[in-house]
Amino acid sequence: WKRPKNASPDSDSAFPYIPCADPKTFRNVAVTVHGQDLPGKYTRRAMQATMREFNLYQLNLRFFVKSVIEDAVLYEKPAVSLYLFVTWMHCVIASSMRLVPAYFVGFLILLLLDSYNDHVRSNHRHHGYAPLTIQEIFLA
């Protein structure tokens, strides 16, 4: 534990100055201000928490991809199924894989618009509280 070099009562810094007589006092102040997870200190506990969070992200991503594929195959969302079919046929007719990245970006935008319609525009989802609409954002 080292004291900050520029922390002195005479400096014109915007940070408050807390005089600490010894390293133990400085550590106690730092733990009080930041809690047990100090910035810059990477412990085994923090690593385990990071790994749990990463595993949760992987699990959620797998579930999302599986549900999107099922929705597209079973025509749960006709716009998504139509978009995938038309783009696939255009790639086959053009016999080109160069179009796949552009169509993938379009697919992500379509998913965002679908999510917007589900969560913002439907009244049963937001229970009377309506977030900003796209028109309000652009016309503000």
C-alpha positions in Angstrom: 0.0 0.0 0.0 1.5 3.2 -1.2 0.2 6.7 -0.6 -0.6 8.7 -3.6 2.3 10.9 -4.6 0.3 14.1 -5.3 -2.0 14.0 -2.3 -0.9 16.8 -0.1 -2.9 19.5 1.7 -1.1 22.3 -0.2 -1.9 21.0 -3.8 -4.8 22.4 -5.7 -6.3 19.1 -6.6 -10.0 18.4 -6.7 -9.6 15.4 -4.5 -9.9 15.6 -0.7 -6.8 15.1 1.3 -6.9 12.6 4.2 -3.8 12.5 6.3 -2.6 9.0 7.1 0.2 8.4 9.6 1.0 4.8 8.6 0.3 2.3 5.9 -2.3 0.5 8.1 -4.4 3.7 8.4 -4.1 4.3 4.7 -5.3 0.7 4.0 -8.3 1.2 6.4 -9.2 4.4 4.6 -8.9 2.8 1.2 -11.0 -0.2 2.3 -13.6 2.2 3.7 -13.8 4.2 0.5 -13.6 1.4 -2.1 -14.9 -1.7 -0.1 -13.1 -5.0 -0.2 -12.6 -5.0 -4.0 -9.9 -2.4 -4.3 -9.2 -1.1 -7.8 -6.0 -2.5 -9.3 -6.0 -5.5 -6.9 -7.0 -8.8 -8.6 -7.7 -11.5 -6.2 -8.7 -15.1 -6.6 -12.2 -14.2 -5.5 -12.4 -11.6 -8.2 -11.2 -14.1 -10.7 -13.8 -16.6 -9.7 -16.5 -14.0 -9.9 -15.3 -13.0 -13.4 -15.3 -16.6 -14.5 -18.9 -17.1 -13.2 -20.0 -14.0 -15.0 -18.3 -15.2 -18.2 -20.0 -18.6 -17.9 -23.3 -16.9 -17.4 -22.8 -14.8 -20.6 -21.9 -18.0 -22.5 -25.0 -19.7 -21.3 -27.3 -16.7 -22.1 -25.7 -16.4 -25.6 -26.2 -20.1 -26.3 -29.9 -19.9 -25.2 -30.4 -16.7 -27.3 -28.9 -18.3 -30.5 -30.9 -21.4 -30.0 -34.2 -19.5 -29.5 -33.5 -17.3 -32.6 -32.8 -20.4 -34.7 -35.9 -22.1 -33.5 -38.0 -19.0 -34.1 -36.6 -18.7 -37.7 -37.2 -22.4 -38.5 -40.6 -22.7 -37.0 -41.8 -19.3 -38.4 -42.5 -17.8 -35.0 -41.3 -14.5 -36.3 -42.2 -14.3 -40.0 -40.1 -11.2 -40.7 -36.9 -12.9 -39.5 -37.7 -16.1 -41.4 -38.4 -14.1 -44.6 -35.3 -12.0 -44.2 -33.1 -15.1 -43.7 -34.7 -16.9 -46.7 -34.4 -14.0 -49.0 -30.8 -13.3 -48.1 -29.9 -17.0 -48.4 -31.4 -17.2 -51.8 -29.7 -14.0 -52.9 -26.3 -15.5 -51.8 -27.1 -18.7 -53.7 -28.2 -16.9 -56.9 -25.2 -14.6 -56.8 -23.0 -17.6 -55.7 -21.1 -15.3 -53.5 -20.2 -15.4 -49.8 -19.1 -11.8 -49.9 -22.6 -10.7 -49.1 -22.8 -12.7 -45.8 -21.2 -10.1 -43.5 -23.5 -7.3 -44.8 -26.6 -9.5 -44.5 -25.5 -10.5 -40.9 -25.3 -6.9 -39.9 -28.8 -6.4 -41.4 -29.9 -9.4 -39.5 -28.7 -7.9 -36.2 -30.5 -4.6 -37.0 -33.6 -6.6 -37.7 -33.3 -8.3 -34.3 -32.9 -4.9 -32.7 -36.0 -3.5 -34.4 -37.9 -6.7 -33.4 -36.8 -6.2 -29.8 -37.8 -2.5 -30.0 -41.3 -3.5 -31.3 -41.7 -6.1 -28.5 -40.6 -4.0 -25.6 -41.3 -0.4 -26.5 -44.3 -0.4 -28.8 -46.4 -3.0 -27.1 -48.5 -1.7 -24.2 -48.6 -5.0 -22.2 -44.8 -5.0 -21.9 -44.1 -1.6 -20.3 -47.3 -1.4 -18.2 -48.1 2.2 -19.0 -44.6 3.6 -18.8 -43.4 4.1 -22.3 -39.7 4.8 -22.9 -38.6 7.2 -25.6 -39.7 6.2 -29.1 -37.4 6.5 -32.1 -39.3 9.5 -33.4 -38.9 11.3 -30.1 -35.2 10.6 -30.1 -34.6 11.9 -33.6 -37.0 14.9 -33.4 -35.7 16.1 -30.0 
